Amino acid sequence: MNIFFLALLLIGVGGTQALATFRLYSLMKAGAVLAIIAGCSFGAYDAAARLLQHAEPVIYNHSWLHIFTFSLKIDAVSAFFLVPVFAIPAVGALYSFQYLHDAKRAAGTAINYFFYALLIISMALVVCANNLISFALAWELMSVSSFFLVIYDVHKKATRGAGYIYFIFTQAGALFIFAGFGFLYSHTGTFGFEALASIPDSAKLIAFILILIGCGSKAGIMPLHIWLPYAHPAAPSHVSAVMSGVMIKMGIYGIVRFYLLLEPTSVVFGQIVIVLGISSGILGVVYAIGKQDIKKMLAYSSVENIGIILLGLGVGMLGAASGNKTMAAFGFAGGLLHVFNHSIFKSLLFMGAGSVLHQTKTGASNELGGLMKTMPVTGRSLLIGSISISGLPPFNGFISEFLIYYGAIHGLSLHGASFVLSALAIIALAVIGALAGAAFTKFIGVVFLGEPRTDKAAKASEAGILMGTALSVLAASCLIIGVWPYHFVQAAFLVTQAIPLVSDYTTAEFMPLMTNISRTAALFILLFIIVTVLRKIFYIGKEVTKSGTWGCGFTQPTVRMQYTGTSYADSIVDFFRPFIRVQKNYSGINKIFPGKTTYSSHTHDTSEIGLNIFVVRPVLYLLSKLRWIQHGNIQLYIGYIVLAIVVMLIFL
């Protein structure tokens, strides 16, 4: 525990010294970045060592004024989540040194580093919390610190709006979590986690649903995801990377932790989670295809990957309730490993998108193009991230999705609704993978290939060396896990030992398959290197010329004739109506010599539309009818207070 607290102390020092030295801009950034990286390195090393060495859980208790005990515990589940909690923000801090480059905003940058450090500390406390009060305090600290990170550009109206939306959703989610905690406390009479498994089965389901809604809001489960496409584009890119790569996984952690604490035996828990996973995964990636802003597209892609994680966890829960050890072990291991993998490739994608925004000053994909030539490090890194997130070998996304497939296939031996949902999970994974491939083909093709569509894209150059280093580290991690997955898969299976049914499950028969996958991936990489070297050799001494791409005989092509993201996505998005709302505006051609013709297409989130119609408008209408209460008469205000006191005294 000492190394853990040392890590938190160093991270805290990095944030506080930024506030103290903000007038010395470069020194402030260097000190904050170095301290945060040092603290995160200690924390990640300690967590990984505990996990791989099968260390016994350690507990820290501190009594506060004899009112409640602040309790922390690091076990295998906590250690697994602590690795990305510490590792990804360290890379983000390195990236931020050049990304936050405006010396005129020294005070704002210092505040950003302070809350960045606070976010890391709070996430670490969330995954180590050992009672209801500790969890609630850490959760609120995480929500507040991330809110201030989202509104970094507070002078922009859009940023303030995004911040308000995020704050509303995060606090609404917290209310459901606290309601679940209150419900649990009413049955156990204690804030500790130890007694949760003893409550009745019907109470377990109610408590789990309340916590699932609250944690699902943080994770971005459909339809509680609405804040993501607002908050991620508004926040600085290294913050978006940490929020999407790590913070939303705190919602997944909450679901996993309380499932393990409640020890439910009903298949309903797994069935609910699988249904949410299917809807989040498929609709999330469809919305991602329809979005042309690259950070909004990545935000919806996070919803998709949360869906994949839920599919894995749901398969695991279904297997545990049905007594199917293999299904339970592989479902949970696949879902948990995807938590880790997604933290890497999604952080890579957001930081890469940030580099594009940093260099071109636009995030609209239809205004970009041809960046692979002028931003090769960013382009190749994002290509690796795109292949990884599409679940294709030989990168890390394939490994975790393969484990989920393996578990779901074993679920086909079940009967009734469990069989149907296992089959639907397999189909959904296949559909999600295909759609993700389409989404990121569009992303890479429109943004990095072809010719520049605007001067912004034509004049772009590679980002700074530290930003490029951060991208390269994450891209290399995607490849390493994909080619040598053995230890990462073993770490995920270690966490599953916290589940009673599979605590003694052995993967000895499966690991040779992992070895074969590793060898195949290594062979693919070797062949790729050989072909690349041979190509270089064969072109030695030969003149290489450049010419325009053949345009099917057309002699005067322009960049306007290239595919846009809108045209590429149109047929795919149309297929999924009415789950997705598309607004098209076309002026049409209605005369022999037409004038200027216009066309625009916008994809709208049906969940957001439904929220506005069924929640926001009725609430605003109700509140408008209560405005007479606020009239400015101090005597009546005093009367309200007296009346409230009288009512409370009567009931108490």
KAVENQUI-V910851 format. One record per residue. N is the residue number from 1. SS is DSSP state (helix for helix, strand for strand, loop for the rest). OMEGA is omega in whole degrees, 0 to 359 (* if undefined). BURIAL is b if it has 9 or more other ideal C-beta (glycine too) atoms within 8 Angstrom, else e. Layout:
n=N ss=SS omega=OMEGA burial=BURIAL
n=N ss=SS omega=OMEGA burial=BURIAL
This chain:
n=1 ss=loop omega=183 burial=e
n=2 ss=helix omega=180 burial=e
n=3 ss=helix omega=179 burial=b
n=4 ss=helix omega=180 burial=b
n=5 ss=helix omega=175 burial=e
n=6 ss=helix omega=179 burial=b
n=7 ss=helix omega=179 burial=b
n=8 ss=helix omega=180 burial=b
n=9 ss=helix omega=180 burial=b
n=10 ss=helix omega=179 burial=b
n=11 ss=helix omega=178 burial=b
n=12 ss=helix omega=177 burial=b
n=13 ss=helix omega=178 burial=b
n=14 ss=helix omega=180 burial=b
n=15 ss=helix omega=183 burial=b
n=16 ss=helix omega=179 burial=b
n=17 ss=helix omega=176 burial=b
n=18 ss=helix omega=177 burial=b
n=19 ss=helix omega=184 burial=b
n=20 ss=helix omega=187 burial=e
n=21 ss=loop omega=187 burial=b
n=22 ss=loop omega=179 burial=b
n=23 ss=loop omega=175 burial=e
n=24 ss=loop omega=197 burial=e
n=25 ss=helix omega=183 burial=b
n=26 ss=helix omega=178 burial=e
n=27 ss=helix omega=179 burial=e
n=28 ss=helix omega=181 burial=b
n=29 ss=helix omega=181 burial=b
n=30 ss=helix omega=180 burial=b
n=31 ss=helix omega=180 burial=b
n=32 ss=helix omega=182 burial=b
n=33 ss=helix omega=182 burial=b
n=34 ss=helix omega=181 burial=b
n=35 ss=helix omega=180 burial=b
n=36 ss=helix omega=179 burial=b
n=37 ss=helix omega=179 burial=b
n=38 ss=helix omega=180 burial=b
n=39 ss=helix omega=179 burial=b
n=40 ss=helix omega=179 burial=b
n=41 ss=helix omega=177 burial=b
n=42 ss=helix omega=182 burial=b
n=43 ss=helix omega=181 burial=b
n=44 ss=helix omega=179 burial=b
n=45 ss=helix omega=181 burial=b
n=46 ss=helix omega=181 burial=b
n=47 ss=helix omega=180 burial=b
n=48 ss=helix omega=180 burial=b
n=49 ss=helix omega=179 burial=b
n=50 ss=helix omega=183 burial=b
n=51 ss=helix omega=185 burial=b
n=52 ss=helix omega=180 burial=b
n=53 ss=loop omega=180 burial=e
n=54 ss=loop omega=183 burial=e
n=55 ss=loop omega=177 burial=b
n=56 ss=loop omega=178 burial=e
n=57 ss=loop omega=177 burial=e
n=58 ss=strand omega=185 burial=e
n=59 ss=strand omega=175 burial=e
n=60 ss=strand omega=179 burial=e
n=61 ss=strand omega=176 burial=b
n=62 ss=strand omega=180 burial=e
n=63 ss=strand omega=181 burial=e
n=64 ss=strand omega=177 burial=e
n=65 ss=loop omega=180 burial=e
n=66 ss=loop omega=180 burial=e
n=67 ss=loop omega=176 burial=e
n=68 ss=strand omega=180 burial=e
n=69 ss=strand omega=173 burial=b
n=70 ss=strand omega=189 burial=b
n=71 ss=strand omega=177 burial=b
n=72 ss=strand omega=179 burial=b
n=73 ss=strand omega=176 burial=b
n=74 ss=strand omega=174 burial=b
n=75 ss=loop omega=184 burial=e
n=76 ss=helix omega=180 burial=b
n=77 ss=helix omega=179 burial=b
n=78 ss=helix omega=182 burial=b
n=79 ss=helix omega=180 burial=b
n=80 ss=helix omega=180 burial=b
n=81 ss=helix omega=180 burial=b
n=82 ss=helix omega=181 burial=b
n=83 ss=helix omega=176 burial=b
n=84 ss=helix omega=178 burial=b
n=85 ss=helix omega=180 burial=b
n=86 ss=helix omega=188 burial=b
n=87 ss=helix omega=185 burial=b
n=88 ss=helix omega=177 burial=b
n=89 ss=helix omega=177 burial=b
n=90 ss=helix omega=178 burial=b
n=91 ss=helix omega=178 burial=b
n=92 ss=helix omega=178 burial=b
n=93 ss=helix omega=177 burial=b
n=94 ss=helix omega=180 burial=b
n=95 ss=helix omega=186 burial=b
n=96 ss=helix omega=184 burial=b
n=97 ss=helix omega=178 burial=b
n=98 ss=helix omega=181 burial=b
n=99 ss=helix omega=177 burial=b
n=100 ss=loop omega=192 burial=b
n=101 ss=loop omega=186 burial=e
n=102 ss=loop omega=182 burial=e
n=103 ss=helix omega=178 burial=e
n=104 ss=helix omega=180 burial=e
n=105 ss=helix omega=184 burial=e
n=106 ss=helix omega=181 burial=b
n=107 ss=helix omega=179 burial=e
n=108 ss=helix omega=178 burial=e
n=109 ss=helix omega=178 burial=b
n=110 ss=helix omega=178 burial=b
n=111 ss=helix omega=179 burial=b
n=112 ss=helix omega=179 burial=b
n=113 ss=helix omega=180 burial=b
n=114 ss=helix omega=181 burial=b
n=115 ss=helix omega=174 burial=b
n=116 ss=helix omega=177 burial=b
n=117 ss=helix omega=180 burial=b
n=118 ss=helix omega=178 burial=b
n=119 ss=helix omega=179 burial=b
n=120 ss=helix omega=180 burial=b
n=121 ss=helix omega=183 burial=b
n=122 ss=helix omega=178 burial=b
n=123 ss=helix omega=177 burial=b
n=124 ss=helix omega=179 burial=b
n=125 ss=helix omega=179 burial=b
n=126 ss=helix omega=185 burial=b
n=127 ss=helix omega=178 burial=b
n=128 ss=helix omega=183 burial=b
n=129 ss=strand omega=187 burial=b
n=130 ss=loop omega=170 burial=b
n=131 ss=strand omega=187 burial=b
n=132 ss=helix omega=182 burial=b
n=133 ss=helix omega=179 burial=b
n=134 ss=helix omega=179 burial=b
n=135 ss=helix omega=182 burial=b
n=136 ss=helix omega=180 burial=b
n=137 ss=helix omega=180 burial=b
n=138 ss=helix omega=180 burial=b
n=139 ss=helix omega=180 burial=b
n=140 ss=helix omega=177 burial=b
n=141 ss=helix omega=178 burial=b
n=142 ss=helix omega=182 burial=b
n=143 ss=helix omega=182 burial=b
n=144 ss=helix omega=181 burial=e
n=145 ss=helix omega=179 burial=b
n=146 ss=helix omega=176 burial=b
n=147 ss=helix omega=181 burial=b
n=148 ss=helix omega=175 burial=b
n=149 ss=helix omega=180 burial=b
n=150 ss=helix omega=185 burial=b
n=151 ss=loop omega=177 burial=b
n=152 ss=loop omega=177 burial=b
n=153 ss=loop omega=188 burial=e
n=154 ss=loop omega=179 burial=e
n=155 ss=loop omega=179 burial=e
n=156 ss=loop omega=181 burial=e
n=157 ss=helix omega=181 burial=e
n=158 ss=helix omega=179 burial=e
n=159 ss=helix omega=178 burial=b
n=160 ss=helix omega=178 burial=b
n=161 ss=helix omega=178 burial=b
n=162 ss=helix omega=179 burial=b
n=163 ss=helix omega=180 burial=b
n=164 ss=helix omega=180 burial=e
n=165 ss=helix omega=179 burial=b
n=166 ss=helix omega=182 burial=b
n=167 ss=helix omega=179 burial=b
n=168 ss=helix omega=182 burial=b
n=169 ss=helix omega=182 burial=b
n=170 ss=helix omega=178 burial=b
n=171 ss=helix omega=175 burial=b
n=172 ss=helix omega=176 burial=b
n=173 ss=helix omega=179 burial=b
n=174 ss=helix omega=178 burial=b
n=175 ss=helix omega=178 burial=b
n=176 ss=helix omega=178 burial=b
n=177 ss=helix omega=181 burial=b
n=178 ss=helix omega=174 burial=b
n=179 ss=helix omega=176 burial=b
n=180 ss=helix omega=178 burial=b
n=181 ss=helix omega=178 burial=b
n=182 ss=helix omega=178 burial=e
n=183 ss=helix omega=178 burial=b
n=184 ss=helix omega=181 burial=b
n=185 ss=helix omega=180 burial=b
n=186 ss=helix omega=180 burial=e
n=187 ss=helix omega=185 burial=b
n=188 ss=helix omega=182 burial=b
n=189 ss=loop omega=180 burial=e
n=190 ss=loop omega=178 burial=e
n=191 ss=loop omega=182 burial=e
n=192 ss=strand omega=179 burial=b
n=193 ss=loop omega=192 burial=e
n=194 ss=loop omega=188 burial=e
n=195 ss=loop omega=187 burial=b
n=196 ss=helix omega=182 burial=b
n=197 ss=helix omega=185 burial=e
n=198 ss=helix omega=182 burial=e
n=199 ss=loop omega=181 burial=b
n=200 ss=loop omega=182 burial=e
n=201 ss=helix omega=180 burial=e
n=202 ss=helix omega=178 burial=e
n=203 ss=helix omega=178 burial=b
n=204 ss=helix omega=182 burial=b
n=205 ss=helix omega=180 burial=b
n=206 ss=helix omega=180 burial=b
n=207 ss=helix omega=181 burial=b
n=208 ss=helix omega=180 burial=b
n=209 ss=helix omega=178 burial=b
n=210 ss=helix omega=180 burial=b
n=211 ss=helix omega=178 burial=b
n=212 ss=helix omega=178 burial=b
n=213 ss=helix omega=181 burial=b
n=214 ss=helix omega=179 burial=b
n=215 ss=helix omega=179 burial=b
n=216 ss=helix omega=176 burial=b
n=217 ss=helix omega=178 burial=b
n=218 ss=helix omega=182 burial=b
n=219 ss=helix omega=182 burial=b
n=220 ss=loop omega=177 burial=b
n=221 ss=loop omega=175 burial=b
n=222 ss=loop omega=8 burial=b
n=223 ss=loop omega=181 burial=e
n=224 ss=loop omega=189 burial=b
n=225 ss=loop omega=196 burial=b
n=226 ss=loop omega=183 burial=b
n=227 ss=loop omega=187 burial=b
n=228 ss=helix omega=182 burial=b
n=229 ss=helix omega=173 burial=b
n=230 ss=helix omega=186 burial=b
n=231 ss=helix omega=185 burial=b
n=232 ss=helix omega=176 burial=b
n=233 ss=helix omega=183 burial=b
n=234 ss=helix omega=185 burial=b
n=235 ss=loop omega=171 burial=b
n=236 ss=loop omega=191 burial=b
n=237 ss=helix omega=178 burial=b
n=238 ss=helix omega=175 burial=b
n=239 ss=helix omega=176 burial=b
n=240 ss=helix omega=180 burial=b
n=241 ss=helix omega=181 burial=b
n=242 ss=helix omega=180 burial=b
n=243 ss=helix omega=182 burial=b
n=244 ss=helix omega=183 burial=b
n=245 ss=helix omega=188 burial=b
n=246 ss=helix omega=191 burial=b
n=247 ss=helix omega=180 burial=b
n=248 ss=loop omega=176 burial=b
n=249 ss=helix omega=174 burial=b
n=250 ss=helix omega=173 burial=b
n=251 ss=helix omega=177 burial=b
n=252 ss=helix omega=178 burial=b
n=253 ss=helix omega=180 burial=b
n=254 ss=helix omega=179 burial=b
n=255 ss=helix omega=181 burial=b
n=256 ss=helix omega=184 burial=b
n=257 ss=helix omega=184 burial=b
n=258 ss=helix omega=171 burial=b
n=259 ss=helix omega=180 burial=b
n=260 ss=helix omega=181 burial=b
n=261 ss=helix omega=182 burial=b
n=262 ss=helix omega=180 burial=b
n=263 ss=loop omega=181 burial=e
n=264 ss=loop omega=180 burial=b
n=265 ss=loop omega=182 burial=e
n=266 ss=loop omega=178 burial=e
n=267 ss=loop omega=183 burial=b
n=268 ss=helix omega=181 burial=e
n=269 ss=helix omega=180 burial=b
n=270 ss=helix omega=180 burial=b
n=271 ss=helix omega=178 burial=b
n=272 ss=helix omega=183 burial=b
n=273 ss=helix omega=178 burial=b
n=274 ss=helix omega=179 burial=b
n=275 ss=helix omega=177 burial=b
n=276 ss=helix omega=179 burial=b
n=277 ss=helix omega=179 burial=b
n=278 ss=helix omega=182 burial=b
n=279 ss=helix omega=180 burial=b
n=280 ss=helix omega=183 burial=b
n=281 ss=helix omega=185 burial=b
n=282 ss=helix omega=183 burial=b
n=283 ss=helix omega=179 burial=b
n=284 ss=helix omega=182 burial=b
n=285 ss=helix omega=176 burial=b
n=286 ss=helix omega=177 burial=b
n=287 ss=helix omega=178 burial=b
n=288 ss=helix omega=179 burial=b
n=289 ss=helix omega=185 burial=b
n=290 ss=helix omega=183 burial=b
n=291 ss=loop omega=181 burial=b
n=292 ss=loop omega=172 burial=b
n=293 ss=strand omega=191 burial=b
n=294 ss=helix omega=179 burial=b
n=295 ss=helix omega=174 burial=b
n=296 ss=helix omega=178 burial=b
n=297 ss=helix omega=179 burial=b
n=298 ss=helix omega=178 burial=b
n=299 ss=helix omega=178 burial=b
n=300 ss=helix omega=176 burial=b
n=301 ss=helix omega=175 burial=b
n=302 ss=helix omega=176 burial=b
n=303 ss=helix omega=178 burial=b
n=304 ss=helix omega=183 burial=b
n=305 ss=helix omega=171 burial=b
n=306 ss=helix omega=176 burial=b
n=307 ss=helix omega=178 burial=b
n=308 ss=helix omega=178 burial=b
n=309 ss=helix omega=179 burial=b
n=310 ss=helix omega=176 burial=b
n=311 ss=helix omega=178 burial=b
n=312 ss=helix omega=180 burial=b
n=313 ss=helix omega=179 burial=b
n=314 ss=helix omega=176 burial=b
n=315 ss=helix omega=178 burial=b
n=316 ss=helix omega=179 burial=b
n=317 ss=helix omega=179 burial=b
n=318 ss=helix omega=178 burial=b
n=319 ss=helix omega=180 burial=b
n=320 ss=helix omega=181 burial=b
n=321 ss=helix omega=182 burial=b
n=322 ss=helix omega=181 burial=b
n=323 ss=loop omega=180 burial=e
n=324 ss=loop omega=187 burial=b
n=325 ss=helix omega=183 burial=b
n=326 ss=helix omega=179 burial=b
n=327 ss=helix omega=181 burial=b
n=328 ss=helix omega=184 burial=b
n=329 ss=helix omega=184 burial=b
n=330 ss=helix omega=177 burial=b
n=331 ss=helix omega=180 burial=b
n=332 ss=helix omega=181 burial=b
n=333 ss=helix omega=179 burial=b
n=334 ss=helix omega=179 burial=b
n=335 ss=helix omega=181 burial=b
n=336 ss=helix omega=179 burial=b
n=337 ss=helix omega=177 burial=b
n=338 ss=helix omega=172 burial=b
n=339 ss=helix omega=181 burial=b
n=340 ss=helix omega=181 burial=b
n=341 ss=helix omega=180 burial=b
n=342 ss=helix omega=178 burial=b
n=343 ss=helix omega=181 burial=b
n=344 ss=helix omega=187 burial=b
n=345 ss=helix omega=177 burial=b
n=346 ss=helix omega=175 burial=b
n=347 ss=helix omega=176 burial=b
n=348 ss=helix omega=182 burial=b
n=349 ss=helix omega=179 burial=b
n=350 ss=helix omega=178 burial=b
n=351 ss=helix omega=176 burial=b
n=352 ss=helix omega=175 burial=b
n=353 ss=helix omega=177 burial=b
n=354 ss=helix omega=177 burial=b
n=355 ss=helix omega=178 burial=b
n=356 ss=helix omega=178 burial=b
n=357 ss=helix omega=182 burial=b
n=358 ss=helix omega=186 burial=b
n=359 ss=helix omega=184 burial=b
n=360 ss=helix omega=181 burial=b
n=361 ss=loop omega=175 burial=e
n=362 ss=loop omega=177 burial=b
n=363 ss=loop omega=180 burial=b
n=364 ss=strand omega=185 burial=b
n=365 ss=helix omega=181 burial=b
n=366 ss=helix omega=175 burial=b
n=367 ss=helix omega=184 burial=b
n=368 ss=loop omega=181 burial=b
n=369 ss=loop omega=176 burial=b
n=370 ss=loop omega=185 burial=b
n=371 ss=helix omega=179 burial=b
n=372 ss=helix omega=180 burial=b
n=373 ss=helix omega=185 burial=e
n=374 ss=helix omega=178 burial=b
n=375 ss=loop omega=188 burial=b
n=376 ss=helix omega=180 burial=b
n=377 ss=helix omega=178 burial=b
n=378 ss=helix omega=182 burial=b
n=379 ss=helix omega=181 burial=b
n=380 ss=helix omega=177 burial=b
n=381 ss=helix omega=180 burial=b
n=382 ss=helix omega=175 burial=b
n=383 ss=helix omega=177 burial=b
n=384 ss=helix omega=178 burial=b
n=385 ss=helix omega=180 burial=b
n=386 ss=helix omega=177 burial=b
n=387 ss=helix omega=181 burial=b
n=388 ss=helix omega=184 burial=b
n=389 ss=helix omega=177 burial=b
n=390 ss=loop omega=177 burial=b
n=391 ss=loop omega=182 burial=b
n=392 ss=loop omega=175 burial=b
n=393 ss=loop omega=8 burial=b
n=394 ss=loop omega=183 burial=b
n=395 ss=loop omega=196 burial=b
n=396 ss=helix omega=181 burial=b
n=397 ss=helix omega=180 burial=b
n=398 ss=helix omega=186 burial=b
n=399 ss=helix omega=183 burial=b
n=400 ss=helix omega=178 burial=b
n=401 ss=helix omega=176 burial=b
n=402 ss=helix omega=178 burial=b
n=403 ss=helix omega=179 burial=b
n=404 ss=helix omega=175 burial=b
n=405 ss=helix omega=183 burial=b
n=406 ss=helix omega=179 burial=b
n=407 ss=helix omega=181 burial=b
n=408 ss=helix omega=179 burial=b
n=409 ss=helix omega=177 burial=b
n=410 ss=helix omega=177 burial=b
n=411 ss=helix omega=179 burial=b
n=412 ss=helix omega=176 burial=b
n=413 ss=helix omega=179 burial=e
n=414 ss=loop omega=183 burial=b
n=415 ss=loop omega=174 burial=e
n=416 ss=loop omega=183 burial=e
n=417 ss=helix omega=180 burial=e
n=418 ss=helix omega=176 burial=b
n=419 ss=helix omega=182 burial=b
n=420 ss=helix omega=182 burial=e
n=421 ss=helix omega=175 burial=b
n=422 ss=helix omega=178 burial=b
n=423 ss=helix omega=179 burial=b
n=424 ss=helix omega=178 burial=b
n=425 ss=helix omega=178 burial=b
n=426 ss=helix omega=180 burial=b
n=427 ss=helix omega=181 burial=e
n=428 ss=helix omega=178 burial=b
n=429 ss=helix omega=179 burial=b
n=430 ss=helix omega=179 burial=e
n=431 ss=helix omega=180 burial=b
n=432 ss=helix omega=180 burial=b
n=433 ss=helix omega=179 burial=b
n=434 ss=helix omega=180 burial=e
n=435 ss=helix omega=177 burial=b
n=436 ss=helix omega=176 burial=b
n=437 ss=helix omega=178 burial=b
n=438 ss=helix omega=182 burial=b
n=439 ss=helix omega=185 burial=b
n=440 ss=helix omega=166 burial=b
n=441 ss=helix omega=176 burial=b
n=442 ss=helix omega=183 burial=b
n=443 ss=helix omega=182 burial=b
n=444 ss=helix omega=183 burial=b
n=445 ss=helix omega=184 burial=b
n=446 ss=helix omega=186 burial=b
n=447 ss=helix omega=190 burial=b
n=448 ss=helix omega=181 burial=b
n=449 ss=loop omega=181 burial=b
n=450 ss=loop omega=181 burial=b
n=451 ss=loop omega=178 burial=e
n=452 ss=loop omega=181 burial=b
n=453 ss=loop omega=181 burial=b
n=454 ss=loop omega=177 burial=b
n=455 ss=helix omega=179 burial=e
n=456 ss=helix omega=180 burial=b
n=457 ss=helix omega=182 burial=b
n=458 ss=helix omega=184 burial=e
n=459 ss=loop omega=183 burial=e
n=460 ss=loop omega=176 burial=b
n=461 ss=loop omega=183 burial=e
n=462 ss=loop omega=179 burial=b
n=463 ss=loop omega=183 burial=b
n=464 ss=loop omega=186 burial=e
n=465 ss=helix omega=180 burial=e
n=466 ss=helix omega=175 burial=b
n=467 ss=helix omega=177 burial=b
n=468 ss=helix omega=178 burial=b
n=469 ss=helix omega=178 burial=b
n=470 ss=helix omega=179 burial=b
n=471 ss=helix omega=182 burial=b
n=472 ss=helix omega=179 burial=b
n=473 ss=helix omega=181 burial=b
n=474 ss=helix omega=178 burial=b
n=475 ss=helix omega=178 burial=b
n=476 ss=helix omega=178 burial=e
n=477 ss=helix omega=177 burial=b
n=478 ss=helix omega=182 burial=b
n=479 ss=helix omega=182 burial=b
n=480 ss=helix omega=180 burial=e
n=481 ss=helix omega=179 burial=b
n=482 ss=helix omega=183 burial=b
n=483 ss=helix omega=180 burial=b
n=484 ss=loop omega=187 burial=e
n=485 ss=loop omega=192 burial=b
n=486 ss=helix omega=186 burial=b
n=487 ss=helix omega=180 burial=e
n=488 ss=helix omega=176 burial=b
n=489 ss=helix omega=178 burial=b
n=490 ss=helix omega=179 burial=b
n=491 ss=helix omega=178 burial=b
n=492 ss=helix omega=179 burial=b
n=493 ss=helix omega=176 burial=b
n=494 ss=helix omega=181 burial=b
n=495 ss=helix omega=182 burial=b
n=496 ss=helix omega=178 burial=b
n=497 ss=loop omega=175 burial=b
n=498 ss=loop omega=179 burial=b
n=499 ss=loop omega=185 burial=b
n=500 ss=helix omega=185 burial=e
n=501 ss=helix omega=187 burial=b
n=502 ss=helix omega=182 burial=b
n=503 ss=loop omega=180 burial=e
n=504 ss=loop omega=183 burial=e
n=505 ss=loop omega=180 burial=b
n=506 ss=loop omega=180 burial=e
n=507 ss=loop omega=185 burial=b
n=508 ss=helix omega=181 burial=e
n=509 ss=helix omega=184 burial=e
n=510 ss=helix omega=188 burial=e
n=511 ss=helix omega=173 burial=b
n=512 ss=helix omega=176 burial=e
n=513 ss=helix omega=176 burial=e
n=514 ss=helix omega=178 burial=b
n=515 ss=helix omega=178 burial=b
n=516 ss=helix omega=176 burial=e
n=517 ss=helix omega=180 burial=b
n=518 ss=helix omega=180 burial=b
n=519 ss=helix omega=179 burial=e
n=520 ss=helix omega=179 burial=b
n=521 ss=helix omega=179 burial=b
n=522 ss=helix omega=178 burial=b
n=523 ss=helix omega=179 burial=e
n=524 ss=helix omega=179 burial=b
n=525 ss=helix omega=180 burial=b
n=526 ss=helix omega=179 burial=e
n=527 ss=helix omega=178 burial=e
n=528 ss=helix omega=179 burial=e
n=529 ss=helix omega=181 burial=e
n=530 ss=helix omega=180 burial=e
n=531 ss=helix omega=179 burial=e
n=532 ss=helix omega=180 burial=e
n=533 ss=helix omega=179 burial=e
n=534 ss=helix omega=178 burial=e
n=535 ss=helix omega=178 burial=e
n=536 ss=helix omega=182 burial=e
n=537 ss=helix omega=183 burial=e
n=538 ss=helix omega=181 burial=e
n=539 ss=loop omega=178 burial=e
n=540 ss=loop omega=178 burial=e
n=541 ss=loop omega=180 burial=e
n=542 ss=loop omega=179 burial=e
n=543 ss=loop omega=180 burial=e
n=544 ss=loop omega=181 burial=e
n=545 ss=loop omega=178 burial=e
n=546 ss=loop omega=177 burial=e
n=547 ss=loop omega=180 burial=e
n=548 ss=loop omega=178 burial=e
n=549 ss=loop omega=181 burial=e
n=550 ss=loop omega=184 burial=e
n=551 ss=loop omega=177 burial=b
n=552 ss=loop omega=178 burial=e
n=553 ss=loop omega=179 burial=e
n=554 ss=loop omega=190 burial=e
n=555 ss=loop omega=183 burial=e
n=556 ss=loop omega=180 burial=e
n=557 ss=loop omega=175 burial=e
n=558 ss=loop omega=181 burial=e
n=559 ss=helix omega=180 burial=b
n=560 ss=helix omega=180 burial=e
n=561 ss=helix omega=177 burial=e
n=562 ss=loop omega=171 burial=b
n=563 ss=loop omega=170 burial=e
n=564 ss=loop omega=177 burial=b
n=565 ss=helix omega=180 burial=b
n=566 ss=helix omega=182 burial=b
n=567 ss=helix omega=180 burial=e
n=568 ss=helix omega=187 burial=b
n=569 ss=helix omega=193 burial=b
n=570 ss=helix omega=185 burial=b
n=571 ss=helix omega=180 burial=e
n=572 ss=helix omega=182 burial=b
n=573 ss=helix omega=180 burial=b
n=574 ss=helix omega=182 burial=e
n=575 ss=helix omega=186 burial=e
n=576 ss=loop omega=170 burial=b
n=577 ss=loop omega=7 burial=b
n=578 ss=loop omega=180 burial=e
n=579 ss=loop omega=179 burial=e
n=580 ss=loop omega=183 burial=b
n=581 ss=strand omega=180 burial=b
n=582 ss=strand omega=177 burial=b
n=583 ss=strand omega=181 burial=e
n=584 ss=strand omega=177 burial=e
n=585 ss=strand omega=183 burial=e
n=586 ss=strand omega=183 burial=e
n=587 ss=loop omega=177 burial=e
n=588 ss=loop omega=176 burial=e
n=589 ss=loop omega=187 burial=e
n=590 ss=loop omega=174 burial=e
n=591 ss=loop omega=187 burial=e
n=592 ss=loop omega=179 burial=e
n=593 ss=loop omega=187 burial=e
n=594 ss=loop omega=175 burial=e
n=595 ss=loop omega=182 burial=e
n=596 ss=loop omega=180 burial=e
n=597 ss=loop omega=182 burial=b
n=598 ss=loop omega=177 burial=e
n=599 ss=strand omega=175 burial=e
n=600 ss=strand omega=181 burial=e
n=601 ss=strand omega=180 burial=b
n=602 ss=strand omega=179 burial=e
n=603 ss=strand omega=182 burial=b
n=604 ss=strand omega=182 burial=b
n=605 ss=loop omega=181 burial=b
n=606 ss=helix omega=177 burial=b
n=607 ss=helix omega=179 burial=b
n=608 ss=helix omega=178 burial=b
n=609 ss=helix omega=179 burial=b
n=610 ss=helix omega=178 burial=b
n=611 ss=helix omega=179 burial=b
n=612 ss=helix omega=184 burial=b
n=613 ss=helix omega=190 burial=e
n=614 ss=helix omega=182 burial=e
n=615 ss=helix omega=188 burial=e
n=616 ss=helix omega=183 burial=e
n=617 ss=helix omega=177 burial=b
n=618 ss=helix omega=180 burial=e
n=619 ss=helix omega=178 burial=e
n=620 ss=helix omega=178 burial=e
n=621 ss=helix omega=180 burial=e
n=622 ss=helix omega=181 burial=e
n=623 ss=helix omega=179 burial=e
n=624 ss=helix omega=178 burial=e
n=625 ss=helix omega=180 burial=e
n=626 ss=loop omega=182 burial=e
n=627 ss=helix omega=180 burial=e
n=628 ss=helix omega=180 burial=e
n=629 ss=helix omega=181 burial=e
n=630 ss=loop omega=186 burial=e
n=631 ss=loop omega=178 burial=e
n=632 ss=loop omega=180 burial=e
n=633 ss=loop omega=186 burial=e
n=634 ss=helix omega=180 burial=e
n=635 ss=helix omega=180 burial=e
n=636 ss=helix omega=176 burial=e
n=637 ss=helix omega=177 burial=e
n=638 ss=helix omega=177 burial=e
n=639 ss=helix omega=177 burial=e
n=640 ss=helix omega=182 burial=b
n=641 ss=helix omega=180 burial=e
n=642 ss=helix omega=179 burial=e
n=643 ss=helix omega=179 burial=e
n=644 ss=helix omega=180 burial=e
n=645 ss=helix omega=180 burial=e
n=646 ss=helix omega=180 burial=e
n=647 ss=helix omega=179 burial=e
n=648 ss=helix omega=179 burial=e
n=649 ss=helix omega=180 burial=e
n=650 ss=helix omega=184 burial=e
n=651 ss=helix omega=181 burial=e
n=652 ss=loop omega=* burial=e
